[in-house]
Structures are given as C-alpha cells and as structure tokens.
Amino acid sequence: MGGLIIGHEVARALGARHIFTERDPATREMTLRRGFAIQPGERAVVVEDVITTGGSTREVVDLLRSAGAQVLAAGSIVDRSGGRAGVGVPRVSLVTIAVAAYDPAACPQCAQGIPVIKPGSRPA
C-alpha cells in the first residue's frame, strides 16, 4: 500500500492510468483486484515507495507481463539494496542506500542477542 499515492501521482504527471496490485489474502501472491485489468500490449511502469530486495516489484512485473503488458521500467523513492535489486526491467530510484546484511553466523546483532526484524512487505 506504500506505493499507492506515489504511483497515483506519477501516473497523473504522465497523463496515464493508475492501477495497483495487492496480495491475495489466501495465496499471498500479488494480483489485480478491485476490477483492475490489463489489456495485451498495454504499456506499464511499476512504482514503489521503497525497494529492499526487489522481490515485490519483480512479482508485479511478472504479473503484468503474464497479462500481456509491456513493462517499460520500475521506479521507487528509496532503494535500500544499494543498487543491487534486479526487477527484470530498467529501474531508477530517487535515493539509493546500502543497508548492511549479514550471514546469520556472522551477524553482530545476533551475537548480541538482538532480535531479527524482517524489513519490507513480503511475507517471510
């Protein structure tokens, strides 16, 4: 839901239609709901607020392609992957930051007993 307002404003600036995807509560897969549909050959840009691994964006790109869309690019305000997240299309962010990630065996916070918190909106 974080990308809704941003996506709406990007679409408005481009004079384009805005739709959004949601996770199906039963399957936890990204889907088009609320009467949204994609026509074969329709062009699309995927817009997110934050990209952490790129997984959710990649799911949306795949969903749109499977519906016949031509996905041109993806964009976000923040890229937490340090520029490494691949989403299957060219991608741009307003700011890119590198967030430290550790193997559990070498994690300094784990060694201190600090609990792990999974970032992002994707299910664990």
C-alpha positions as CSV (number, residue, x, y, z in Angstrom):
1,M,0.0,0.0,0.0
2,G,3.0,2.3,0.4
3,G,3.3,2.9,-3.3
4,L,-0.3,3.9,-3.9
5,I,0.0,7.6,-3.5
6,I,3.3,7.8,-5.3
7,G,2.0,5.6,-8.2
8,H,-1.1,7.8,-8.5
9,E,1.0,11.0,-8.7
10,V,3.5,9.5,-11.2
11,A,0.6,8.4,-13.4
12,R,-1.1,11.8,-13.1
13,A,2.2,13.5,-14.1
14,L,2.5,11.2,-17.1
15,G,-1.2,11.6,-18.1
16,A,-1.6,7.8,-17.6
17,R,-4.0,5.5,-15.9
18,H,-3.1,4.4,-12.4
19,I,-3.9,0.9,-11.1
20,F,-2.4,-1.2,-8.3
21,T,-1.8,-4.7,-7.3
22,E,-2.5,-6.4,-3.9
23,R,-1.6,-9.6,-2.3
24,D,-4.3,-12.2,-2.4
25,P,-5.1,-13.0,1.3
26,A,-5.4,-16.7,0.6
27,T,-2.4,-17.3,-1.7
28,R,-0.2,-14.3,-0.6
29,E,0.5,-13.8,-4.3
30,M,0.4,-10.4,-6.0
31,T,-2.8,-10.0,-8.0
32,L,-5.0,-7.5,-9.8
33,R,-8.2,-7.0,-7.8
34,R,-11.0,-4.4,-7.5
35,G,-11.9,-4.7,-11.2
36,F,-8.5,-3.7,-12.5
37,A,-7.4,-5.4,-15.7
38,I,-4.5,-5.1,-18.2
39,Q,-5.0,-5.3,-21.9
40,P,-2.5,-7.2,-24.0
41,G,0.1,-4.8,-25.4
42,E,-0.7,-2.1,-22.7
43,R,2.4,-0.3,-21.5
44,A,3.2,-0.1,-17.8
45,V,5.6,1.4,-15.3
46,V,5.8,-0.1,-11.8
47,V,6.2,2.4,-9.0
48,E,7.1,1.6,-5.4
49,D,7.9,3.7,-2.3
50,V,10.8,1.5,-1.1
51,I,12.7,-1.3,-2.8
52,T,14.5,-3.6,-0.3
53,T,15.2,-6.8,-2.2
54,G,13.2,-6.1,-5.4
55,G,11.0,-9.1,-4.8
56,S,7.6,-7.4,-4.7
57,T,8.4,-5.3,-7.7
58,R,9.6,-8.3,-9.6
59,E,6.3,-10.1,-8.7
60,V,4.3,-7.2,-10.2
61,V,6.5,-7.0,-13.3
62,D,5.9,-10.8,-13.8
63,L,2.1,-10.4,-13.1
64,L,1.8,-7.6,-15.7
65,R,3.8,-9.5,-18.3
66,S,1.7,-12.6,-17.8
67,A,-1.3,-10.4,-18.5
68,G,0.3,-9.3,-21.8
69,A,1.6,-5.9,-20.7
70,Q,4.8,-4.3,-21.9
71,V,6.6,-3.3,-18.7
72,L,8.9,-0.4,-19.6
73,A,10.6,0.3,-16.2
74,A,10.3,0.5,-12.5
75,G,10.9,3.3,-10.1
76,S,11.0,4.0,-6.4
77,I,11.7,6.8,-4.0
78,V,14.2,4.7,-1.9
79,D,16.3,1.8,-3.0
80,R,17.6,0.0,0.1
81,S,19.5,-2.6,-1.9
82,G,22.5,-0.4,-2.7
83,G,21.5,-0.6,-6.4
84,R,21.7,-4.4,-6.5
85,A,18.0,-5.3,-6.7
86,G,17.2,-6.7,-10.1
87,V,13.5,-6.5,-11.0
88,G,13.6,-7.6,-14.7
89,V,13.3,-4.1,-16.2
90,P,15.3,-0.9,-16.1
91,R,14.9,0.7,-12.6
92,V,15.6,4.1,-11.1
93,S,15.3,5.5,-7.6
94,L,15.5,9.0,-6.1
95,V,17.9,7.8,-3.4
96,T,20.0,4.6,-3.1
97,I,21.3,3.4,0.2
98,A,23.3,0.3,1.1
99,V,21.8,-1.4,4.1
100,A,24.1,-3.9,5.8
101,A,23.1,-7.6,5.6
102,Y,24.9,-10.4,7.3
103,D,25.0,-14.2,7.2
104,P,23.4,-15.3,10.4
105,A,26.6,-16.9,11.6
106,A,28.5,-13.6,11.3
107,C,25.7,-11.2,12.4
108,P,27.0,-8.9,15.1
109,Q,23.4,-8.1,16.3
110,C,22.7,-11.9,16.5
111,A,25.8,-12.3,18.6
112,Q,24.5,-9.6,21.0
113,G,21.1,-11.3,21.3
114,I,19.3,-8.5,19.4
115,P,16.2,-10.0,17.7
116,V,16.0,-10.1,13.9
117,I,13.3,-8.0,12.2
118,K,12.5,-8.6,8.6
119,P,12.1,-5.4,6.6
120,G,9.7,-5.0,3.7
121,S,6.1,-6.1,3.0
122,R,6.8,-9.5,1.6
123,P,5.9,-12.5,3.8
124,A,8.8,-14.3,5.4
